Amino acid sequence: MFDFSRLKSVADISRVQAQDRPDAVALDFQDRTTTFGELDERASRVAQGLMALGQRPGARIGYLGKNSDRYCEVLLGAFKARCVVVGVNWRLAAPEIAYVLNDAGCDVLFVGRDYYDMVDRIAMETPSLKTVIAMEGGHNRYESYDAWRDAHLATDPMLPIAPDDDIIQLYTSGTTGHPKGVQLTNANYLAIFQCLGDMPLGSYTPDDVVLIAMPFFHVAGVNIALLSIGQGARGVILRDIDPQEILRLIQTKRVSYAFLVPAVILFLLQQPNVHDIDFSSLKNISYGASPISDAVLTKARETFGCEFLQVYGLTETTGGGTFLPPEDHDPARGRLRSCGKPAPGHRIRILDGNGRELPPGEVGEIAISALNVMKGYWNKAEATRTAVVEGWLRTGDAGYFDEEGYLYIHDRVKDMIVSGGENIYPAEVENAIFGHPAVADVAVIGVPDERWGEAVKAIVVPKPGASAAPAEIIAYARERIAGYKLPKSVEFVQTLPRNPSGKILRRELRAPYWEGRERQVN
């Protein structure tokens, strides 16, 4: 078991393994492998390059691209330069990407080939962006990443890093239609390493092979990559979620650990050749971001033949919260509806509307206290004060504890939809639809979906004398928001239910779709 006390800061992640095992493979990506020694050296070059660009401690560095080994070089290099990596969700629409870059104040952006055109398109909307580096090269104006990196000395700057230094800023959906930047610190990450390294989810050895499948704009993607590198395992990086490629890598690379969202586990089970794959190397599949159905989990346990572990956490808690251990995945124990008990180092309470703690069996808002709770939302002091009260993060999820201390998610306090592991706020979608000339009013809700957990549904009041087909409404929104936020269905009504102050009564709209279900989230 790795001794996490050896890490005095996140910048030590590559240093320690480069000292211990410089020639062992750290990263395995497509046709490239990178040793721990090479990774640490390249991180130092990136750090020197960032400092040469005038990036001072605390500067926000944008990254827009699919998963690759080069991302890890940039991330670890930014740690050494005391800069903050802003992982931009590449599924966002152009206006949303511009908003994130402007909100973070990025003047340096690393961009993957798939998004060169996107960055060109938003150039006028991102005036502070001064330097764009092309990760795969081949752009007529942006410098190639390899050439830029290798132009700098491999001298580790050895800058002191404070516990409260921001190191990563990830954007999460916003209640008002704009995403919020979650500030995660050096201390947050040292705490989550200690937590996850004590659990089957993240306790790796140098003999283990870890599949790094979640996107790097997602806290789970970053966490699994850093846990793998920090403990000296071999990290196999998946560029895109491709079920056939996942099956191939598990078999050919002899993968022992993987973290996947339930939708991806379902996709794997639906592959026609899944029973032809050798899964004997798998030790543990962990999952989170949304619940998993009993049927899918039962079939997955039979098919993959390994342990399963569930995690409930948030970006705001650096991914920490509760975990349901492998032994509680036995259907006979009756725990599959639970998301487990508090993870090491976490305190969890159920609070009523006045902030008072509720006893077991009573539903209230889930609040979490831990060393890995975020510093706050970037440039949003009021939102931070509302979310973190006296050190307790108000999650917006409603749940209850049973008498044995297992947590159950019942509903959401906030009007959030979780589809395929992605958080979506109705306000984001409603704002994108409202401008359509045929729309007088609109409400967006989440409805049950067997594949994605929940699906976005728009309920539209048309303007008098106007009409629009559902496909037109969806196409209009597509120009303004990411594809995963788009309504899967549109229903037209004469009026929307509102309270006396004008607030939409979403629970009334949701009720027919969730009738007869044990919980009001899927």
SEBAZA-666716 format. One line per field, with one value per residue (C-alpha): residue number from 1; chain; x, y, z. Coordinates in steps of 0.2 Angstrom, whole numbers. Each point is the difference from the previous one (the first is absolute). Layout:
SEBAZA-666716
num: c(NUM|...)
chaine: c(A|...)
xx: c(X|...)
yy: c(Y|...)
zz: c(Z|...)
END
This chain:
SEBAZA-666716
num: c(1|2|3|4|5|6|7|8|9|10|11|12|13|14|15|16|17|18|19|20|21|22|23|24|25|26|27|28|29|30|31|32|33|34|35|36|37|38|39|40|41|42|43|44|45|46|47|48|49|50|51|52|53|54|55|56|57|58|59|60|61|62|63|64|65|66|67|68|69|70|71|72|73|74|75|76|77|78|79|80|81|82|83|84|85|86|87|88|89|90|91|92|93|94|95|96|97|98|99|100|101|102|103|104|105|106|107|108|109|110|111|112|113|114|115|116|117|118|119|120|121|122|123|124|125|126|127|128|129|130|131|132|133|134|135|136|137|138|139|140|141|142|143|144|145|146|147|148|149|150|151|152|153|154|155|156|157|158|159|160|161|162|163|164|165|166|167|168|169|170|171|172|173|174|175|176|177|178|179|180|181|182|183|184|185|186|187|188|189|190|191|192|193|194|195|196|197|198|199|200|201|202|203|204|205|206|207|208|209|210|211|212|213|214|215|216|217|218|219|220|221|222|223|224|225|226|227|228|229|230|231|232|233|234|235|236|237|238|239|240|241|242|243|244|245|246|247|248|249|250|251|252|253|254|255|256|257|258|259|260|261|262|263|264|265|266|267|268|269|270|271|272|273|274|275|276|277|278|279|280|281|282|283|284|285|286|287|288|289|290|291|292|293|294|295|296|297|298|299|300|301|302|303|304|305|306|307|308|309|310|311|312|313|314|315|316|317|318|319|320|321|322|323|324|325|326|327|328|329|330|331|332|333|334|335|336|337|338|339|340|341|342|343|344|345|346|347|348|349|350|351|352|353|354|355|356|357|358|359|360|361|362|363|364|365|366|367|368|369|370|371|372|373|374|375|376|377|378|379|380|381|382|383|384|385|386|387|388|389|390|391|392|393|394|395|396|397|398|399|400|401|402|403|404|405|406|407|408|409|410|411|412|413|414|415|416|417|418|419|420|421|422|423|424|425|426|427|428|429|430|431|432|433|434|435|436|437|438|439|440|441|442|443|444|445|446|447|448|449|450|451|452|453|454|455|456|457|458|459|460|461|462|463|464|465|466|467|468|469|470|471|472|473|474|475|476|477|478|479|480|481|482|483|484|485|486|487|488|489|490|491|492|493|494|495|496|497|498|499|500|501|502|503|504|505|506|507|508|509|510|511|512|513|514|515|516|517|518|519|520|521|522)
chaine: c(A|A|A|A|A|A|A|A|A|A|A|A|A|A|A|A|A|A|A|A|A|A|A|A|A|A|A|A|A|A|A|A|A|A|A|A|A|A|A|A|A|A|A|A|A|A|A|A|A|A|A|A|A|A|A|A|A|A|A|A|A|A|A|A|A|A|A|A|A|A|A|A|A|A|A|A|A|A|A|A|A|A|A|A|A|A|A|A|A|A|A|A|A|A|A|A|A|A|A|A|A|A|A|A|A|A|A|A|A|A|A|A|A|A|A|A|A|A|A|A|A|A|A|A|A|A|A|A|A|A|A|A|A|A|A|A|A|A|A|A|A|A|A|A|A|A|A|A|A|A|A|A|A|A|A|A|A|A|A|A|A|A|A|A|A|A|A|A|A|A|A|A|A|A|A|A|A|A|A|A|A|A|A|A|A|A|A|A|A|A|A|A|A|A|A|A|A|A|A|A|A|A|A|A|A|A|A|A|A|A|A|A|A|A|A|A|A|A|A|A|A|A|A|A|A|A|A|A|A|A|A|A|A|A|A|A|A|A|A|A|A|A|A|A|A|A|A|A|A|A|A|A|A|A|A|A|A|A|A|A|A|A|A|A|A|A|A|A|A|A|A|A|A|A|A|A|A|A|A|A|A|A|A|A|A|A|A|A|A|A|A|A|A|A|A|A|A|A|A|A|A|A|A|A|A|A|A|A|A|A|A|A|A|A|A|A|A|A|A|A|A|A|A|A|A|A|A|A|A|A|A|A|A|A|A|A|A|A|A|A|A|A|A|A|A|A|A|A|A|A|A|A|A|A|A|A|A|A|A|A|A|A|A|A|A|A|A|A|A|A|A|A|A|A|A|A|A|A|A|A|A|A|A|A|A|A|A|A|A|A|A|A|A|A|A|A|A|A|A|A|A|A|A|A|A|A|A|A|A|A|A|A|A|A|A|A|A|A|A|A|A|A|A|A|A|A|A|A|A|A|A|A|A|A|A|A|A|A|A|A|A|A|A|A|A|A|A|A|A|A|A|A|A|A|A|A|A|A|A|A|A|A|A|A|A|A|A|A|A|A|A|A|A|A|A|A|A|A|A|A|A|A|A|A|A|A|A|A|A|A|A|A|A|A|A|A|A|A|A|A|A|A|A|A|A|A|A|A|A|A|A|A|A|A|A|A|A|A|A|A|A|A)
xx: c(0|7|5|-10|10|14|-10|3|-10|-8|16|9|-12|12|16|-2|-3|13|12|-6|-4|7|-1|-17|-14|-12|-11|-6|-9|-4|17|10|7|8|11|-1|17|-6|-16|9|12|-14|-9|15|1|-18|2|15|-10|-15|11|9|-18|-1|-12|1|-6|-19|-1|-14|6|-14|0|-13|3|-4|10|18|17|4|-13|9|16|-9|-9|16|10|-13|1|19|-3|-14|-12|-18|-7|-17|-7|-13|-14|2|-18|-5|-7|11|-8|2|18|3|-8|11|16|-5|-7|16|11|10|13|9|-10|6|-12|-2|-2|-19|-2|12|-15|-10|14|1|-19|0|16|-10|-10|16|11|11|6|18|8|-8|11|-5|1|2|8|-5|-8|6|1|0|17|2|-1|15|11|-6|4|16|7|1|12|-4|4|-12|-5|-3|-12|-8|-18|-12|-14|-13|7|-13|6|-15|-15|-15|-16|-17|-17|-7|-18|-1|5|19|12|10|19|4|16|9|16|17|-7|-17|10|12|-15|-10|16|1|-19|-1|17|-8|-14|-1|-4|17|13|11|17|14|-6|-17|-7|-13|-12|-2|-16|-10|3|13|-12|-9|7|0|11|13|-1|3|14|9|-3|7|16|2|0|11|-13|-1|-14|-8|-9|-15|-3|-18|-14|0|-7|9|17|-4|-2|15|11|-6|5|16|7|-6|-9|-3|-9|-13|-12|-15|-17|-15|-5|17|-1|-17|8|13|-13|-9|15|-3|18|0|-1|16|11|12|-4|11|12|-14|1|-12|-12|-6|-14|-9|-7|-18|-8|0|-15|0|-2|15|11|-5|4|16|6|-4|9|16|2|9|-4|-11|0|-11|5|-11|9|0|12|-1|6|14|-10|-1|-16|-6|4|-9|13|1|-8|-15|-3|-6|-19|-4|6|-13|12|0|-12|12|15|9|9|11|17|15|2|-18|-13|-18|-16|-18|-7|-17|-5|7|16|-4|6|-13|-1|1|-15|-4|4|10|14|17|14|18|15|18|17|-4|-14|3|7|-15|-7|12|-5|-17|0|-18|-2|14|-8|-16|9|12|-7|12|10|-14|-4|-19|0|-18|-4|-14|3|-1|10|-6|3|16|8|-3|-5|-14|-3|-18|-2|8|-2|6|-8|15|-1|13|1|14|10|-1|-8|-13|-10|-17|5|14|-12|-15|11|5|-18|-8|6|-9|-13|-14|4|-10|5|10|4|13|0|9|-10|5|11|6|16|5|-8|-9|-5|-3|-18|-6|-18|-4|-14|-1|-4|-18|-1|17|6|16|5|10|14|1|0|15|9|-2|8|14|8|1|3|9|-8|-1|-11|-13|-17|-3|-19|-11|-18|-12|-12|-11|6|14|-4|7|-1|-6|18|1|12|-3|-6|11|-5|-18|7|12|-13|-9|17|6|-16|2|19|9|11|-2|17|6)
yy: c(0|17|12|16|10|0|13|17|8|-6|5|-15|-12|-2|3|-14|-14|7|-2|-18|-7|11|-13|-8|5|13|4|-11|9|-6|-4|10|-5|13|-6|9|8|7|6|9|8|6|7|11|5|5|10|9|4|7|11|6|5|11|-12|5|-11|-1|3|-10|-11|-6|-18|-5|-17|-18|-11|-3|-3|18|6|-8|9|17|-3|-6|14|13|-7|3|18|3|3|-6|-11|3|-15|6|-12|-3|-5|18|11|15|13|-11|-3|19|3|-12|7|18|-4|-9|14|-12|8|-17|-14|-18|-6|-17|-2|-4|18|11|6|3|11|10|3|7|11|16|-5|-4|15|-4|-16|4|-17|-16|-15|-14|-17|-10|14|3|17|15|12|-10|-7|-18|-7|-12|14|12|-12|-6|18|2|-7|-16|10|-3|18|-8|15|-1|-5|5|-11|13|2|-3|-14|-5|10|-11|7|-6|4|16|3|16|-6|3|-13|3|-3|-12|5|-16|3|-9|-5|-6|-12|-6|-4|-10|-10|-6|-4|-9|-9|-8|-8|-13|14|7|-10|-5|-9|1|-16|7|6|14|5|19|2|15|16|12|14|-12|-1|-19|0|11|-10|-17|7|8|-15|-12|11|4|-18|-7|-9|-1|11|-4|15|-1|15|-2|-11|-14|-16|-11|8|-2|-18|-2|10|-10|-16|5|11|-11|14|-3|16|11|14|2|8|-12|5|-6|-16|-3|4|-14|-13|4|-4|-16|-7|4|-18|-3|11|-6|10|-10|14|11|3|14|11|16|10|17|16|-8|-15|-17|-12|-16|-10|9|-3|-18|-4|10|-10|-16|6|8|-11|13|11|15|16|15|18|15|16|17|11|12|-14|-5|-16|-6|-4|-18|-17|-16|-14|-16|-11|11|-3|-18|2|-11|14|12|15|3|15|8|10|-6|7|16|-2|1|18|5|6|0|7|1|17|8|17|9|-9|-12|-18|-13|-18|-16|-3|19|8|16|8|-9|10|-5|6|-6|7|-3|12|14|17|8|5|11|18|-5|5|-1|-17|-6|7|-9|-17|-1|5|-2|-12|-11|-2|1|-13|4|-19|-6|-16|-10|-12|-16|-7|-8|16|-3|15|-1|14|4|15|17|16|9|-1|-10|-14|-13|-8|-12|6|18|14|11|14|4|18|-3|-9|12|15|-8|-3|16|10|-10|11|-13|-3|10|-10|-16|-11|-14|-16|-16|-16|-18|-8|-18|4|17|-1|16|9|19|4|18|5|15|12|7|18|3|-4|-7|-18|-10|-18|-8|-2|19|4|-13|7|18|-5|-10|16|6|-14|-17|-15|-10|14|0|-6|-18|4|16|1|15|6|15|5|-4|-2|14|5|18|7|-7|-14|-16|-14|-13|-14|1|-2|-14|-10|-10|-6|-6|-7|-17|1|-2|15|16|-1|-14)
zz: c(0|-5|14|-5|14|-13|-10|8|-15|-16|-9|8|-9|-14|10|12|-14|-11|15|4|-17|-14|-14|4|-11|8|-15|-14|-14|-17|-8|13|17|13|14|17|-3|-17|8|14|-12|-12|14|5|-19|1|16|-7|-16|10|10|-16|-6|15|9|19|15|-1|-19|-8|-14|-12|-7|-14|-7|1|12|-3|8|-4|11|15|-5|0|16|10|-8|5|18|0|-7|13|-13|-1|-14|-6|-8|-13|-4|-19|-1|3|-14|-6|11|15|-3|-3|17|10|-8|4|17|5|-8|-10|-12|-4|-7|-5|-13|-9|-19|1|7|-10|-11|16|7|-16|0|18|-2|-1|16|10|-1|15|-8|-6|-3|-7|-1|-12|9|-16|-11|-18|3|-11|15|16|6|1|18|-2|-8|14|14|-6|-3|19|12|11|16|14|7|17|5|17|-1|14|6|-5|-18|-13|-12|-10|-5|-7|-6|6|-6|7|7|-9|-17|1|6|16|2|15|8|6|10|4|17|-8|-11|14|10|-14|-4|18|0|-17|3|15|-10|-14|-12|0|9|-14|0|-13|-7|-4|-17|2|-14|0|-9|7|-9|8|1|13|18|-1|-16|9|16|-8|-10|14|12|-13|-3|18|5|-14|-10|-19|-6|-16|-7|-10|-12|-3|8|-12|6|-12|4|19|-2|-11|13|14|-8|-9|13|15|9|18|5|-8|4|-11|1|0|-18|-7|10|-9|-17|4|4|-16|-11|-10|4|19|4|-11|10|13|16|12|3|8|18|3|-10|9|-6|5|-7|-1|8|-9|-2|9|-16|-8|15|2|-18|1|15|-9|-16|7|15|10|15|-1|10|-1|4|4|-1|-9|-9|15|12|-12|-4|18|10|3|-6|-1|2|-10|13|0|-19|5|-4|15|12|-7|-1|-19|2|12|-5|15|15|2|-7|11|5|-4|12|-7|7|-5|3|0|-8|16|0|14|-1|-3|8|-10|-12|-3|-17|0|-10|0|7|0|10|-5|-4|-18|-1|-12|4|-9|-17|-10|1|7|19|3|-9|11|16|-4|-5|15|17|14|-9|-5|-19|-3|-15|-6|1|11|9|17|11|5|18|-5|-8|-18|-11|-12|-14|-1|-10|-4|9|-15|-17|-7|-13|-1|-17|-4|15|-6|10|-9|8|-8|0|-13|-12|3|-4|-16|-5|5|-14|-13|-9|3|19|13|15|4|14|0|10|2|-4|2|-14|0|-9|7|17|-3|-16|-3|-4|-6|4|-12|0|-18|-4|-6|-18|-1|-2|0|-2|14|-12|-3|18|3|-15|6|17|-8|-6|18|12|0|-8|16|7|-14|3|-6|-1|-1|6|-4|13|3|17|12|19|10|18|6|-2|-18|3|-11|10|-8|13|-8|-17|5|10|-14|-7|17|7|8|2|16|-2|-10|-9|-12)
END
